[in-house]
Amino acid sequence: MLFTKMHGLGNAYVIFNQLDDEFENQEFHQLAKNISDVNIGIGSDGIILICSSKVADFQIRIFNKDGSEAKNCGNGMRCVAKFLFDHMYVTSPRFTIETLGGVGSVDVEVDHKQMVKYVTVDMGAPKLLKGMIPMIGDPFIATINEPHSFDEVTYNLTCVSMGNPHAIMFVDDVKQFPLENIGPTIERSVLFPERVNVGIVCVKNRQEIDYRVWERGSGMTMACGTGACAAVVAATLNEFIDKNKPVTVHLPGGDLTVRWDESGTVWKRGEATYICHGEWEMDTK
Ligand SMILES: N[C@H](CCC[C@H](N)C(=O)O)C(=O)O
């Protein structure tokens, strides 16, 4: 099966185009674990399948490194948008992609070689109520700067769903904070019935934040598109930044521009990059 490996700011996915050539009744959870493994597979943060859709121009399915299926992937949306436009599956620079979390529109910007350089994604409106994250507790209230203890230390969480769940904490220095230690503890906390992505944010000024992430199902990654959106929403809810203004989000893998507009939609703009193409030997166990 042919694949294309791509990354969005270092958040890498192995992409399988199912539009022309489909896997036969494949167990995708195990396939994602095998392919994502750098020793027995290709090495990535997960896999993405491009499929046809009844409600959008295309559909993608996203599987994390541990085989769990995710409902949205901001970096993956940009990679897939670049792949589809560059390989002429679309001619319009704007088209729609369905994920389990909903339908988002993408707008591509090409370089001098007519290849996609930047992609702007309509990431939809964030969901804030505990029942929508999902998170245990009163389902009809939001979690904004709410104290919770993990390993006898109290952290103030602001939780946002961008189709997938994010727990955001504000810290003084994202590089110093031991996210590798506390991330997995919060990811698997009983507070989050479907687990959670764990992000830390340092607010530099009202138009700029630093962000690092421990991803549900993939661990520390270089970038997380949905997480960057959740970080901007959380910083706005805590009144650290202003709504409807573009915010530069600095991630270990590079920068994204995010804007939560007055209509409630979150927009994210950033690059997507090819790494390699190849063939996955289906008998690889
Ligand atoms: N680990 C995430 C999915 C990938 C999201 C991330 N890579 C992005 O760019 O948004 C989850 O289980 O919700």
The ligand as a MOL file (V3000), in Angstrom:
LIG
                    3D

  0  0  0     0  0            999 V3000
M  V30 BEGIN CTAB
M  V30 COUNTS 13 12 0 0 0
M  V30 BEGIN ATOM
M  V30 1 N -3.7660 13.0960 19.7890 0
M  V30 2 C -4.9800 13.7900 19.3380 0
M  V30 3 C -5.1490 13.6710 17.8020 0
M  V30 4 C -4.0560 14.3950 17.0060 0
M  V30 5 C -4.1480 15.8930 17.1740 0
M  V30 6 C -2.9280 16.7110 16.7760 0
M  V30 7 N -1.8200 16.0270 16.2220 0
M  V30 8 C -3.3160 17.9410 15.9620 0
M  V30 9 O -2.5340 18.3940 15.1140 0
M  V30 10 O -4.4270 18.4910 16.2420 0
M  V30 11 C -6.2020 13.1650 20.0410 0
M  V30 12 O -6.1790 11.9640 20.3660 0
M  V30 13 O -7.1730 13.9100 20.2240 0
M  V30 END ATOM
M  V30 BEGIN BOND
M  V30 1 1 1 2
M  V30 2 1 2 3
M  V30 3 1 2 11
M  V30 4 1 3 4
M  V30 5 1 4 5
M  V30 6 1 5 6
M  V30 7 1 6 7
M  V30 8 1 6 8
M  V30 9 2 8 9
M  V30 10 1 8 10
M  V30 11 2 11 12
M  V30 12 1 11 13
M  V30 END BOND
M  V30 END CTAB
M  END
